[in-house]
Amino acid sequence: MRTSILALAALLAPFTLALDKPLNIEVTEAATCNRKTVAGDKIEVHYRGTLESDGTEFDASYNRGTPLSFTVGKGQVIKGWDQGLLDMCPGEKRKLTIQSEWAYGERAMGPIPANSVLVFETELVSIVGVKDEL
């Protein structure tokens, strides 16, 4: 019996580690381009943010009709966004699941409770100033 439990634990270890990553990126709609996002790019992103725990939506740029504009890698947004939106083409959509340490950590932020895992559906609208010619 002990051998069975150890074998099962060994088989499940990769899945357990995957859940412990601070950021999980799932491409939900791929796009092609000549120039992908890099740190220092000013980008425009549409998003919908929900709590992983119960699916409650806490914010969405789609509701305002205007994408969020910021510079990638400058700490203007949570670390999960600075990392999760790198190497992305305009038109690409990603689902980012961000553990609390790469989001707001132990701080509550408006409707987001402390230690929350956040899920963002994101869509890169543009890399400002970059014309992509396919």
Secondary structure, 3 states (H helix, E strand, C coil): CHHHHHHHHHHHHHHHHHHCCCEEEEEEECCCCCCCCCCCCEEEEEEEEEECCCCCEEEEHHHHCCCEEEECCCCCCCHHHHHHCCCCCCCCEEEEEECHHHCCCCCCECCECCCCCEEEEEEEEEECCCCCCC
